[in-house]
């Protein structure tokens, strides 16, 4: 997967490439075949009763692009809105390193619980998963250096220094 992303010249920094080579993506997609978990396409992880996608693991190439644009540095405090599987939070944890902080907010309580379990299983217990409305942010741990929105969200009322949004 990382070689595919590298082939597109998506990685601009060795840090983002290293994060992709380190995070065990399959642990966040436990019921998905390895070739799909490490594939090039988004992986739908939950559907509504009508069949529409409610949650997914985004395209790895798109995630890499977003993380490169975000320009995360070691030691920074990052707020992610939209935890979903927790994969992106793990990538962020790799980028901020042991002196940084990652807080991720998820509106769906089942997804928040699953993301917490996956992050712990993958070795990222330091990531704080909050069950709540990302539009409200998480002021208890503010201030943040960076905010990334990886969820369909409208009316974001926080004024971040930099936001990279995933449709």
MODELLER restraints for C-alpha pairs under 7 A, 6 or more apart:
rsr = mdl.restraints
at = mdl.atoms
rsr.add(forms.Gaussian(group=physical.xy_distance, feature=features.Distance(at['CA:1:A'], at['CA:38:A']), mean=5.59, stdev=0.5))
rsr.add(forms.Gaussian(group=physical.xy_distance, feature=features.Distance(at['CA:1:A'], at['CA:39:A']), mean=6.29, stdev=0.5))
rsr.add(forms.Gaussian(group=physical.xy_distance, feature=features.Distance(at['CA:1:A'], at['CA:40:A']), mean=6.89, stdev=0.5))
rsr.add(forms.Gaussian(group=physical.xy_distance, feature=features.Distance(at['CA:2:A'], at['CA:17:A']), mean=6.89, stdev=0.5))
rsr.add(forms.Gaussian(group=physical.xy_distance, feature=features.Distance(at['CA:2:A'], at['CA:20:A']), mean=6.19, stdev=0.5))
rsr.add(forms.Gaussian(group=physical.xy_distance, feature=features.Distance(at['CA:2:A'], at['CA:21:A']), mean=6.28, stdev=0.5))
rsr.add(forms.Gaussian(group=physical.xy_distance, feature=features.Distance(at['CA:5:A'], at['CA:11:A']), mean=6.99, stdev=0.5))
rsr.add(forms.Gaussian(group=physical.xy_distance, feature=features.Distance(at['CA:5:A'], at['CA:61:A']), mean=5.58, stdev=0.5))
rsr.add(forms.Gaussian(group=physical.xy_distance, feature=features.Distance(at['CA:10:A'], at['CA:64:A']), mean=6.75, stdev=0.5))
rsr.add(forms.Gaussian(group=physical.xy_distance, feature=features.Distance(at['CA:10:A'], at['CA:65:A']), mean=6.08, stdev=0.5))
rsr.add(forms.Gaussian(group=physical.xy_distance, feature=features.Distance(at['CA:11:A'], at['CA:17:A']), mean=5.96, stdev=0.5))
rsr.add(forms.Gaussian(group=physical.xy_distance, feature=features.Distance(at['CA:11:A'], at['CA:64:A']), mean=6.79, stdev=0.5))
rsr.add(forms.Gaussian(group=physical.xy_distance, feature=features.Distance(at['CA:11:A'], at['CA:68:A']), mean=6.97, stdev=0.5))
rsr.add(forms.Gaussian(group=physical.xy_distance, feature=features.Distance(at['CA:12:A'], at['CA:68:A']), mean=6.55, stdev=0.5))
rsr.add(forms.Gaussian(group=physical.xy_distance, feature=features.Distance(at['CA:15:A'], at['CA:95:A']), mean=6.58, stdev=0.5))
rsr.add(forms.Gaussian(group=physical.xy_distance, feature=features.Distance(at['CA:16:A'], at['CA:64:A']), mean=6.98, stdev=0.5))
rsr.add(forms.Gaussian(group=physical.xy_distance, feature=features.Distance(at['CA:16:A'], at['CA:68:A']), mean=6.77, stdev=0.5))
rsr.add(forms.Gaussian(group=physical.xy_distance, feature=features.Distance(at['CA:19:A'], at['CA:91:A']), mean=5.56, stdev=0.5))
rsr.add(forms.Gaussian(group=physical.xy_distance, feature=features.Distance(at['CA:19:A'], at['CA:94:A']), mean=5.63, stdev=0.5))
rsr.add(forms.Gaussian(group=physical.xy_distance, feature=features.Distance(at['CA:19:A'], at['CA:95:A']), mean=6.72, stdev=0.5))
rsr.add(forms.Gaussian(group=physical.xy_distance, feature=features.Distance(at['CA:20:A'], at['CA:91:A']), mean=6.84, stdev=0.5))
rsr.add(forms.Gaussian(group=physical.xy_distance, feature=features.Distance(at['CA:23:A'], at['CA:90:A']), mean=6.61, stdev=0.5))
rsr.add(forms.Gaussian(group=physical.xy_distance, feature=features.Distance(at['CA:23:A'], at['CA:91:A']), mean=6.43, stdev=0.5))
rsr.add(forms.Gaussian(group=physical.xy_distance, feature=features.Distance(at['CA:24:A'], at['CA:122:A']), mean=6.62, stdev=0.5))
rsr.add(forms.Gaussian(group=physical.xy_distance, feature=features.Distance(at['CA:25:A'], at['CA:37:A']), mean=6.59, stdev=0.5))
rsr.add(forms.Gaussian(group=physical.xy_distance, feature=features.Distance(at['CA:25:A'], at['CA:38:A']), mean=6.92, stdev=0.5))
rsr.add(forms.Gaussian(group=physical.xy_distance, feature=features.Distance(at['CA:25:A'], at['CA:87:A']), mean=6.50, stdev=0.5))
rsr.add(forms.Gaussian(group=physical.xy_distance, feature=features.Distance(at['CA:26:A'], at['CA:34:A']), mean=6.38, stdev=0.5))
rsr.add(forms.Gaussian(group=physical.xy_distance, feature=features.Distance(at['CA:26:A'], at['CA:37:A']), mean=5.57, stdev=0.5))
rsr.add(forms.Gaussian(group=physical.xy_distance, feature=features.Distance(at['CA:27:A'], at['CA:118:A']), mean=6.28, stdev=0.5))
rsr.add(forms.Gaussian(group=physical.xy_distance, feature=features.Distance(at['CA:27:A'], at['CA:122:A']), mean=6.32, stdev=0.5))
rsr.add(forms.Gaussian(group=physical.xy_distance, feature=features.Distance(at['CA:28:A'], at['CA:85:A']), mean=5.74, stdev=0.5))
rsr.add(forms.Gaussian(group=physical.xy_distance, feature=features.Distance(at['CA:28:A'], at['CA:86:A']), mean=6.70, stdev=0.5))
rsr.add(forms.Gaussian(group=physical.xy_distance, feature=features.Distance(at['CA:28:A'], at['CA:87:A']), mean=6.16, stdev=0.5))
rsr.add(forms.Gaussian(group=physical.xy_distance, feature=features.Distance(at['CA:28:A'], at['CA:118:A']), mean=5.37, stdev=0.5))
rsr.add(forms.Gaussian(group=physical.xy_distance, feature=features.Distance(at['CA:29:A'], at['CA:37:A']), mean=6.40, stdev=0.5))
rsr.add(forms.Gaussian(group=physical.xy_distance, feature=features.Distance(at['CA:40:A'], at['CA:59:A']), mean=6.12, stdev=0.5))
rsr.add(forms.Gaussian(group=physical.xy_distance, feature=features.Distance(at['CA:40:A'], at['CA:60:A']), mean=6.33, stdev=0.5))
rsr.add(forms.Gaussian(group=physical.xy_distance, feature=features.Distance(at['CA:41:A'], at['CA:59:A']), mean=4.88, stdev=0.5))
rsr.add(forms.Gaussian(group=physical.xy_distance, feature=features.Distance(at['CA:42:A'], at['CA:56:A']), mean=6.57, stdev=0.5))
rsr.add(forms.Gaussian(group=physical.xy_distance, feature=features.Distance(at['CA:42:A'], at['CA:57:A']), mean=5.51, stdev=0.5))
rsr.add(forms.Gaussian(group=physical.xy_distance, feature=features.Distance(at['CA:42:A'], at['CA:58:A']), mean=4.43, stdev=0.5))
rsr.add(forms.Gaussian(group=physical.xy_distance, feature=features.Distance(at['CA:42:A'], at['CA:59:A']), mean=4.22, stdev=0.5))
rsr.add(forms.Gaussian(group=physical.xy_distance, feature=features.Distance(at['CA:43:A'], at['CA:56:A']), mean=5.34, stdev=0.5))
rsr.add(forms.Gaussian(group=physical.xy_distance, feature=features.Distance(at['CA:43:A'], at['CA:57:A']), mean=5.03, stdev=0.5))
rsr.add(forms.Gaussian(group=physical.xy_distance, feature=features.Distance(at['CA:43:A'], at['CA:58:A']), mean=6.54, stdev=0.5))
rsr.add(forms.Gaussian(group=physical.xy_distance, feature=features.Distance(at['CA:44:A'], at['CA:53:A']), mean=6.31, stdev=0.5))
rsr.add(forms.Gaussian(group=physical.xy_distance, feature=features.Distance(at['CA:44:A'], at['CA:55:A']), mean=6.08, stdev=0.5))
rsr.add(forms.Gaussian(group=physical.xy_distance, feature=features.Distance(at['CA:44:A'], at['CA:56:A']), mean=4.15, stdev=0.5))
rsr.add(forms.Gaussian(group=physical.xy_distance, feature=features.Distance(at['CA:44:A'], at['CA:57:A']), mean=6.42, stdev=0.5))
rsr.add(forms.Gaussian(group=physical.xy_distance, feature=features.Distance(at['CA:45:A'], at['CA:55:A']), mean=5.54, stdev=0.5))
rsr.add(forms.Gaussian(group=physical.xy_distance, feature=features.Distance(at['CA:45:A'], at['CA:56:A']), mean=4.83, stdev=0.5))
rsr.add(forms.Gaussian(group=physical.xy_distance, feature=features.Distance(at['CA:45:A'], at['CA:57:A']), mean=6.99, stdev=0.5))
rsr.add(forms.Gaussian(group=physical.xy_distance, feature=features.Distance(at['CA:46:A'], at['CA:53:A']), mean=6.15, stdev=0.5))
rsr.add(forms.Gaussian(group=physical.xy_distance, feature=features.Distance(at['CA:46:A'], at['CA:54:A']), mean=5.43, stdev=0.5))
rsr.add(forms.Gaussian(group=physical.xy_distance, feature=features.Distance(at['CA:46:A'], at['CA:55:A']), mean=5.06, stdev=0.5))
rsr.add(forms.Gaussian(group=physical.xy_distance, feature=features.Distance(at['CA:46:A'], at['CA:56:A']), mean=6.73, stdev=0.5))
rsr.add(forms.Gaussian(group=physical.xy_distance, feature=features.Distance(at['CA:47:A'], at['CA:53:A']), mean=4.49, stdev=0.5))
rsr.add(forms.Gaussian(group=physical.xy_distance, feature=features.Distance(at['CA:47:A'], at['CA:54:A']), mean=5.02, stdev=0.5))
rsr.add(forms.Gaussian(group=physical.xy_distance, feature=features.Distance(at['CA:47:A'], at['CA:55:A']), mean=6.94, stdev=0.5))
rsr.add(forms.Gaussian(group=physical.xy_distance, feature=features.Distance(at['CA:48:A'], at['CA:54:A']), mean=5.99, stdev=0.5))
rsr.add(forms.Gaussian(group=physical.xy_distance, feature=features.Distance(at['CA:55:A'], at['CA:84:A']), mean=6.30, stdev=0.5))
rsr.add(forms.Gaussian(group=physical.xy_distance, feature=features.Distance(at['CA:56:A'], at['CA:84:A']), mean=6.85, stdev=0.5))
rsr.add(forms.Gaussian(group=physical.xy_distance, feature=features.Distance(at['CA:57:A'], at['CA:85:A']), mean=6.59, stdev=0.5))
rsr.add(forms.Gaussian(group=physical.xy_distance, feature=features.Distance(at['CA:66:A'], at['CA:164:A']), mean=6.20, stdev=0.5))
rsr.add(forms.Gaussian(group=physical.xy_distance, feature=features.Distance(at['CA:70:A'], at['CA:164:A']), mean=6.45, stdev=0.5))
rsr.add(forms.Gaussian(group=physical.xy_distance, feature=features.Distance(at['CA:72:A'], at['CA:95:A']), mean=6.17, stdev=0.5))
rsr.add(forms.Gaussian(group=physical.xy_distance, feature=features.Distance(at['CA:72:A'], at['CA:96:A']), mean=6.58, stdev=0.5))
rsr.add(forms.Gaussian(group=physical.xy_distance, feature=features.Distance(at['CA:73:A'], at['CA:95:A']), mean=6.38, stdev=0.5))
rsr.add(forms.Gaussian(group=physical.xy_distance, feature=features.Distance(at['CA:73:A'], at['CA:96:A']), mean=5.68, stdev=0.5))
rsr.add(forms.Gaussian(group=physical.xy_distance, feature=features.Distance(at['CA:74:A'], at['CA:95:A']), mean=6.04, stdev=0.5))
rsr.add(forms.Gaussian(group=physical.xy_distance, feature=features.Distance(at['CA:74:A'], at['CA:96:A']), mean=4.01, stdev=0.5))
rsr.add(forms.Gaussian(group=physical.xy_distance, feature=features.Distance(at['CA:74:A'], at['CA:97:A']), mean=5.34, stdev=0.5))
rsr.add(forms.Gaussian(group=physical.xy_distance, feature=features.Distance(at['CA:74:A'], at['CA:99:A']), mean=6.84, stdev=0.5))
rsr.add(forms.Gaussian(group=physical.xy_distance, feature=features.Distance(at['CA:74:A'], at['CA:100:A']), mean=6.09, stdev=0.5))
rsr.add(forms.Gaussian(group=physical.xy_distance, feature=features.Distance(at['CA:75:A'], at['CA:96:A']), mean=5.18, stdev=0.5))
rsr.add(forms.Gaussian(group=physical.xy_distance, feature=features.Distance(at['CA:75:A'], at['CA:97:A']), mean=6.38, stdev=0.5))
rsr.add(forms.Gaussian(group=physical.xy_distance, feature=features.Distance(at['CA:75:A'], at['CA:99:A']), mean=4.58, stdev=0.5))
rsr.add(forms.Gaussian(group=physical.xy_distance, feature=features.Distance(at['CA:75:A'], at['CA:100:A']), mean=3.71, stdev=0.5))
rsr.add(forms.Gaussian(group=physical.xy_distance, feature=features.Distance(at['CA:76:A'], at['CA:96:A']), mean=5.66, stdev=0.5))
rsr.add(forms.Gaussian(group=physical.xy_distance, feature=features.Distance(at['CA:76:A'], at['CA:100:A']), mean=4.81, stdev=0.5))
rsr.add(forms.Gaussian(group=physical.xy_distance, feature=features.Distance(at['CA:76:A'], at['CA:101:A']), mean=6.40, stdev=0.5))
rsr.add(forms.Gaussian(group=physical.xy_distance, feature=features.Distance(at['CA:76:A'], at['CA:145:A']), mean=5.93, stdev=0.5))
rsr.add(forms.Gaussian(group=physical.xy_distance, feature=features.Distance(at['CA:77:A'], at['CA:100:A']), mean=5.59, stdev=0.5))
rsr.add(forms.Gaussian(group=physical.xy_distance, feature=features.Distance(at['CA:77:A'], at['CA:101:A']), mean=4.58, stdev=0.5))
rsr.add(forms.Gaussian(group=physical.xy_distance, feature=features.Distance(at['CA:77:A'], at['CA:102:A']), mean=6.04, stdev=0.5))
rsr.add(forms.Gaussian(group=physical.xy_distance, feature=features.Distance(at['CA:77:A'], at['CA:144:A']), mean=4.94, stdev=0.5))
rsr.add(forms.Gaussian(group=physical.xy_distance, feature=features.Distance(at['CA:77:A'], at['CA:145:A']), mean=5.24, stdev=0.5))
rsr.add(forms.Gaussian(group=physical.xy_distance, feature=features.Distance(at['CA:77:A'], at['CA:146:A']), mean=6.64, stdev=0.5))
rsr.add(forms.Gaussian(group=physical.xy_distance, feature=features.Distance(at['CA:78:A'], at['CA:101:A']), mean=6.10, stdev=0.5))
rsr.add(forms.Gaussian(group=physical.xy_distance, feature=features.Distance(at['CA:78:A'], at['CA:102:A']), mean=4.92, stdev=0.5))
rsr.add(forms.Gaussian(group=physical.xy_distance, feature=features.Distance(at['CA:78:A'], at['CA:103:A']), mean=6.35, stdev=0.5))
rsr.add(forms.Gaussian(group=physical.xy_distance, feature=features.Distance(at['CA:78:A'], at['CA:144:A']), mean=5.57, stdev=0.5))
rsr.add(forms.Gaussian(group=physical.xy_distance, feature=features.Distance(at['CA:78:A'], at['CA:145:A']), mean=5.98, stdev=0.5))
rsr.add(forms.Gaussian(group=physical.xy_distance, feature=features.Distance(at['CA:78:A'], at['CA:146:A']), mean=4.89, stdev=0.5))
rsr.add(forms.Gaussian(group=physical.xy_distance, feature=features.Distance(at['CA:78:A'], at['CA:147:A']), mean=5.71, stdev=0.5))
rsr.add(forms.Gaussian(group=physical.xy_distance, feature=features.Distance(at['CA:79:A'], at['CA:102:A']), mean=5.99, stdev=0.5))
rsr.add(forms.Gaussian(group=physical.xy_distance, feature=features.Distance(at['CA:79:A'], at['CA:103:A']), mean=4.95, stdev=0.5))
rsr.add(forms.Gaussian(group=physical.xy_distance, feature=features.Distance(at['CA:79:A'], at['CA:104:A']), mean=5.79, stdev=0.5))
rsr.add(forms.Gaussian(group=physical.xy_distance, feature=features.Distance(at['CA:79:A'], at['CA:144:A']), mean=6.41, stdev=0.5))
rsr.add(forms.Gaussian(group=physical.xy_distance, feature=features.Distance(at['CA:79:A'], at['CA:146:A']), mean=6.38, stdev=0.5))
rsr.add(forms.Gaussian(group=physical.xy_distance, feature=features.Distance(at['CA:79:A'], at['CA:147:A']), mean=4.72, stdev=0.5))
rsr.add(forms.Gaussian(group=physical.xy_distance, feature=features.Distance(at['CA:79:A'], at['CA:148:A']), mean=6.38, stdev=0.5))
rsr.add(forms.Gaussian(group=physical.xy_distance, feature=features.Distance(at['CA:80:A'], at['CA:103:A']), mean=6.19, stdev=0.5))
rsr.add(forms.Gaussian(group=physical.xy_distance, feature=features.Distance(at['CA:80:A'], at['CA:104:A']), mean=4.51, stdev=0.5))
rsr.add(forms.Gaussian(group=physical.xy_distance, feature=features.Distance(at['CA:80:A'], at['CA:105:A']), mean=6.35, stdev=0.5))
rsr.add(forms.Gaussian(group=physical.xy_distance, feature=features.Distance(at['CA:80:A'], at['CA:147:A']), mean=5.78, stdev=0.5))
rsr.add(forms.Gaussian(group=physical.xy_distance, feature=features.Distance(at['CA:80:A'], at['CA:148:A']), mean=4.86, stdev=0.5))
rsr.add(forms.Gaussian(group=physical.xy_distance, feature=features.Distance(at['CA:80:A'], at['CA:149:A']), mean=5.80, stdev=0.5))
rsr.add(forms.Gaussian(group=physical.xy_distance, feature=features.Distance(at['CA:81:A'], at['CA:104:A']), mean=5.76, stdev=0.5))
rsr.add(forms.Gaussian(group=physical.xy_distance, feature=features.Distance(at['CA:81:A'], at['CA:105:A']), mean=5.03, stdev=0.5))
rsr.add(forms.Gaussian(group=physical.xy_distance, feature=features.Distance(at['CA:81:A'], at['CA:106:A']), mean=6.73, stdev=0.5))
rsr.add(forms.Gaussian(group=physical.xy_distance, feature=features.Distance(at['CA:81:A'], at['CA:134:A']), mean=5.19, stdev=0.5))
rsr.add(forms.Gaussian(group=physical.xy_distance, feature=features.Distance(at['CA:81:A'], at['CA:148:A']), mean=6.29, stdev=0.5))
rsr.add(forms.Gaussian(group=physical.xy_distance, feature=features.Distance(at['CA:81:A'], at['CA:149:A']), mean=4.75, stdev=0.5))
rsr.add(forms.Gaussian(group=physical.xy_distance, feature=features.Distance(at['CA:81:A'], at['CA:150:A']), mean=5.94, stdev=0.5))
rsr.add(forms.Gaussian(group=physical.xy_distance, feature=features.Distance(at['CA:81:A'], at['CA:151:A']), mean=6.47, stdev=0.5))
rsr.add(forms.Gaussian(group=physical.xy_distance, feature=features.Distance(at['CA:82:A'], at['CA:104:A']), mean=6.70, stdev=0.5))
rsr.add(forms.Gaussian(group=physical.xy_distance, feature=features.Distance(at['CA:82:A'], at['CA:105:A']), mean=5.58, stdev=0.5))
rsr.add(forms.Gaussian(group=physical.xy_distance, feature=features.Distance(at['CA:82:A'], at['CA:106:A']), mean=4.99, stdev=0.5))
rsr.add(forms.Gaussian(group=physical.xy_distance, feature=features.Distance(at['CA:82:A'], at['CA:149:A']), mean=6.44, stdev=0.5))
rsr.add(forms.Gaussian(group=physical.xy_distance, feature=features.Distance(at['CA:82:A'], at['CA:150:A']), mean=5.16, stdev=0.5))
rsr.add(forms.Gaussian(group=physical.xy_distance, feature=features.Distance(at['CA:82:A'], at['CA:151:A']), mean=4.79, stdev=0.5))
rsr.add(forms.Gaussian(group=physical.xy_distance, feature=features.Distance(at['CA:83:A'], at['CA:89:A']), mean=6.89, stdev=0.5))
rsr.add(forms.Gaussian(group=physical.xy_distance, feature=features.Distance(at['CA:83:A'], at['CA:104:A']), mean=5.44, stdev=0.5))
rsr.add(forms.Gaussian(group=physical.xy_distance, feature=features.Distance(at['CA:83:A'], at['CA:105:A']), mean=5.66, stdev=0.5))
rsr.add(forms.Gaussian(group=physical.xy_distance, feature=features.Distance(at['CA:83:A'], at['CA:106:A']), mean=5.07, stdev=0.5))
rsr.add(forms.Gaussian(group=physical.xy_distance, feature=features.Distance(at['CA:83:A'], at['CA:112:A']), mean=6.81, stdev=0.5))
rsr.add(forms.Gaussian(group=physical.xy_distance, feature=features.Distance(at['CA:83:A'], at['CA:115:A']), mean=6.76, stdev=0.5))
rsr.add(forms.Gaussian(group=physical.xy_distance, feature=features.Distance(at['CA:84:A'], at['CA:106:A']), mean=6.63, stdev=0.5))
rsr.add(forms.Gaussian(group=physical.xy_distance, feature=features.Distance(at['CA:84:A'], at['CA:111:A']), mean=5.67, stdev=0.5))
rsr.add(forms.Gaussian(group=physical.xy_distance, feature=features.Distance(at['CA:84:A'], at['CA:112:A']), mean=6.96, stdev=0.5))
rsr.add(forms.Gaussian(group=physical.xy_distance, feature=features.Distance(at['CA:84:A'], at['CA:115:A']), mean=6.48, stdev=0.5))
rsr.add(forms.Gaussian(group=physical.xy_distance, feature=features.Distance(at['CA:85:A'], at['CA:111:A']), mean=6.76, stdev=0.5))
rsr.add(forms.Gaussian(group=physical.xy_distance, feature=features.Distance(at['CA:85:A'], at['CA:114:A']), mean=6.84, stdev=0.5))
rsr.add(forms.Gaussian(group=physical.xy_distance, feature=features.Distance(at['CA:85:A'], at['CA:115:A']), mean=4.90, stdev=0.5))
rsr.add(forms.Gaussian(group=physical.xy_distance, feature=features.Distance(at['CA:86:A'], at['CA:115:A']), mean=4.64, stdev=0.5))
rsr.add(forms.Gaussian(group=physical.xy_distance, feature=features.Distance(at['CA:86:A'], at['CA:118:A']), mean=6.84, stdev=0.5))
rsr.add(forms.Gaussian(group=physical.xy_distance, feature=features.Distance(at['CA:86:A'], at['CA:119:A']), mean=6.26, stdev=0.5))
rsr.add(forms.Gaussian(group=physical.xy_distance, feature=features.Distance(at['CA:89:A'], at['CA:102:A']), mean=6.80, stdev=0.5))
rsr.add(forms.Gaussian(group=physical.xy_distance, feature=features.Distance(at['CA:89:A'], at['CA:104:A']), mean=6.66, stdev=0.5))
rsr.add(forms.Gaussian(group=physical.xy_distance, feature=features.Distance(at['CA:90:A'], at['CA:119:A']), mean=6.70, stdev=0.5))
rsr.add(forms.Gaussian(group=physical.xy_distance, feature=features.Distance(at['CA:90:A'], at['CA:124:A']), mean=6.40, stdev=0.5))
rsr.add(forms.Gaussian(group=physical.xy_distance, feature=features.Distance(at['CA:92:A'], at['CA:102:A']), mean=6.79, stdev=0.5))
rsr.add(forms.Gaussian(group=physical.xy_distance, feature=features.Distance(at['CA:93:A'], at['CA:102:A']), mean=6.08, stdev=0.5))
rsr.add(forms.Gaussian(group=physical.xy_distance, feature=features.Distance(at['CA:93:A'], at['CA:127:A']), mean=6.91, stdev=0.5))
rsr.add(forms.Gaussian(group=physical.xy_distance, feature=features.Distance(at['CA:102:A'], at['CA:127:A']), mean=5.23, stdev=0.5))
rsr.add(forms.Gaussian(group=physical.xy_distance, feature=features.Distance(at['CA:102:A'], at['CA:128:A']), mean=6.45, stdev=0.5))
rsr.add(forms.Gaussian(group=physical.xy_distance, feature=features.Distance(at['CA:103:A'], at['CA:127:A']), mean=5.95, stdev=0.5))
rsr.add(forms.Gaussian(group=physical.xy_distance, feature=features.Distance(at['CA:103:A'], at['CA:128:A']), mean=4.77, stdev=0.5))
rsr.add(forms.Gaussian(group=physical.xy_distance, feature=features.Distance(at['CA:103:A'], at['CA:129:A']), mean=6.01, stdev=0.5))
rsr.add(forms.Gaussian(group=physical.xy_distance, feature=features.Distance(at['CA:104:A'], at['CA:128:A']), mean=6.24, stdev=0.5))
rsr.add(forms.Gaussian(group=physical.xy_distance, feature=features.Distance(at['CA:104:A'], at['CA:129:A']), mean=4.97, stdev=0.5))
rsr.add(forms.Gaussian(group=physical.xy_distance, feature=features.Distance(at['CA:104:A'], at['CA:130:A']), mean=6.08, stdev=0.5))
rsr.add(forms.Gaussian(group=physical.xy_distance, feature=features.Distance(at['CA:105:A'], at['CA:129:A']), mean=5.83, stdev=0.5))
rsr.add(forms.Gaussian(group=physical.xy_distance, feature=features.Distance(at['CA:105:A'], at['CA:130:A']), mean=4.64, stdev=0.5))
rsr.add(forms.Gaussian(group=physical.xy_distance, feature=features.Distance(at['CA:105:A'], at['CA:131:A']), mean=5.87, stdev=0.5))
rsr.add(forms.Gaussian(group=physical.xy_distance, feature=features.Distance(at['CA:105:A'], at['CA:132:A']), mean=6.10, stdev=0.5))
rsr.add(forms.Gaussian(group=physical.xy_distance, feature=features.Distance(at['CA:105:A'], at['CA:133:A']), mean=7.00, stdev=0.5))
rsr.add(forms.Gaussian(group=physical.xy_distance, feature=features.Distance(at['CA:105:A'], at['CA:134:A']), mean=5.59, stdev=0.5))
rsr.add(forms.Gaussian(group=physical.xy_distance, feature=features.Distance(at['CA:106:A'], at['CA:112:A']), mean=5.43, stdev=0.5))
rsr.add(forms.Gaussian(group=physical.xy_distance, feature=features.Distance(at['CA:106:A'], at['CA:130:A']), mean=6.23, stdev=0.5))
rsr.add(forms.Gaussian(group=physical.xy_distance, feature=features.Distance(at['CA:106:A'], at['CA:131:A']), mean=5.12, stdev=0.5))
rsr.add(forms.Gaussian(group=physical.xy_distance, feature=features.Distance(at['CA:106:A'], at['CA:132:A']), mean=5.75, stdev=0.5))
rsr.add(forms.Gaussian(group=physical.xy_distance, feature=features.Distance(at['CA:106:A'], at['CA:133:A']), mean=6.77, stdev=0.5))
rsr.add(forms.Gaussian(group=physical.xy_distance, feature=features.Distance(at['CA:106:A'], at['CA:134:A']), mean=6.74, stdev=0.5))
rsr.add(forms.Gaussian(group=physical.xy_distance, feature=features.Distance(at['CA:107:A'], at['CA:131:A']), mean=5.77, stdev=0.5))
rsr.add(forms.Gaussian(group=physical.xy_distance, feature=features.Distance(at['CA:107:A'], at['CA:132:A']), mean=4.83, stdev=0.5))
rsr.add(forms.Gaussian(group=physical.xy_distance, feature=features.Distance(at['CA:107:A'], at['CA:133:A']), mean=5.14, stdev=0.5))
rsr.add(forms.Gaussian(group=physical.xy_distance, feature=features.Distance(at['CA:107:A'], at['CA:134:A']), mean=6.92, stdev=0.5))
rsr.add(forms.Gaussian(group=physical.xy_distance, feature=features.Distance(at['CA:108:A'], at['CA:131:A']), mean=6.92, stdev=0.5))
rsr.add(forms.Gaussian(group=physical.xy_distance, feature=features.Distance(at['CA:109:A'], at['CA:131:A']), mean=5.80, stdev=0.5))
rsr.add(forms.Gaussian(group=physical.xy_distance, feature=features.Distance(at['CA:112:A'], at['CA:129:A']), mean=6.44, stdev=0.5))
rsr.add(forms.Gaussian(group=physical.xy_distance, feature=features.Distance(at['CA:112:A'], at['CA:130:A']), mean=6.92, stdev=0.5))
rsr.add(forms.Gaussian(group=physical.xy_distance, feature=features.Distance(at['CA:112:A'], at['CA:131:A']), mean=5.74, stdev=0.5))
rsr.add(forms.Gaussian(group=physical.xy_distance, feature=features.Distance(at['CA:116:A'], at['CA:129:A']), mean=6.10, stdev=0.5))
rsr.add(forms.Gaussian(group=physical.xy_distance, feature=features.Distance(at['CA:119:A'], at['CA:125:A']), mean=5.99, stdev=0.5))
rsr.add(forms.Gaussian(group=physical.xy_distance, feature=features.Distance(at['CA:135:A'], at['CA:155:A']), mean=6.86, stdev=0.5))
rsr.add(forms.Gaussian(group=physical.xy_distance, feature=features.Distance(at['CA:135:A'], at['CA:156:A']), mean=5.05, stdev=0.5))
rsr.add(forms.Gaussian(group=physical.xy_distance, feature=features.Distance(at['CA:135:A'], at['CA:157:A']), mean=6.39, stdev=0.5))
rsr.add(forms.Gaussian(group=physical.xy_distance, feature=features.Distance(at['CA:137:A'], at['CA:158:A']), mean=6.92, stdev=0.5))
rsr.add(forms.Gaussian(group=physical.xy_distance, feature=features.Distance(at['CA:145:A'], at['CA:161:A']), mean=6.87, stdev=0.5))
rsr.add(forms.Gaussian(group=physical.xy_distance, feature=features.Distance(at['CA:146:A'], at['CA:160:A']), mean=6.64, stdev=0.5))
rsr.add(forms.Gaussian(group=physical.xy_distance, feature=features.Distance(at['CA:146:A'], at['CA:161:A']), mean=6.20, stdev=0.5))
rsr.add(forms.Gaussian(group=physical.xy_distance, feature=features.Distance(at['CA:146:A'], at['CA:162:A']), mean=5.79, stdev=0.5))
rsr.add(forms.Gaussian(group=physical.xy_distance, feature=features.Distance(at['CA:147:A'], at['CA:160:A']), mean=6.09, stdev=0.5))
rsr.add(forms.Gaussian(group=physical.xy_distance, feature=features.Distance(at['CA:147:A'], at['CA:162:A']), mean=6.30, stdev=0.5))
rsr.add(forms.Gaussian(group=physical.xy_distance, feature=features.Distance(at['CA:147:A'], at['CA:163:A']), mean=5.37, stdev=0.5))
rsr.add(forms.Gaussian(group=physical.xy_distance, feature=features.Distance(at['CA:148:A'], at['CA:163:A']), mean=5.13, stdev=0.5))
rsr.add(forms.Gaussian(group=physical.xy_distance, feature=features.Distance(at['CA:148:A'], at['CA:164:A']), mean=5.29, stdev=0.5))
rsr.add(forms.Gaussian(group=physical.xy_distance, feature=features.Distance(at['CA:148:A'], at['CA:165:A']), mean=6.39, stdev=0.5))
rsr.add(forms.Gaussian(group=physical.xy_distance, feature=features.Distance(at['CA:149:A'], at['CA:163:A']), mean=6.78, stdev=0.5))
rsr.add(forms.Gaussian(group=physical.xy_distance, feature=features.Distance(at['CA:149:A'], at['CA:164:A']), mean=6.25, stdev=0.5))
rsr.add(forms.Gaussian(group=physical.xy_distance, feature=features.Distance(at['CA:149:A'], at['CA:165:A']), mean=4.86, stdev=0.5))
rsr.add(forms.Gaussian(group=physical.xy_distance, feature=features.Distance(at['CA:149:A'], at['CA:166:A']), mean=6.39, stdev=0.5))
rsr.add(forms.Gaussian(group=physical.xy_distance, feature=features.Distance(at['CA:150:A'], at['CA:165:A']), mean=5.98, stdev=0.5))
rsr.add(forms.Gaussian(group=physical.xy_distance, feature=features.Distance(at['CA:150:A'], at['CA:166:A']), mean=4.96, stdev=0.5))
rsr.add(forms.Gaussian(group=physical.xy_distance, feature=features.Distance(at['CA:151:A'], at['CA:166:A']), mean=6.37, stdev=0.5))
rsr.add(forms.Gaussian(group=physical.xy_distance, feature=features.Distance(at['CA:152:A'], at['CA:167:A']), mean=6.03, stdev=0.5))
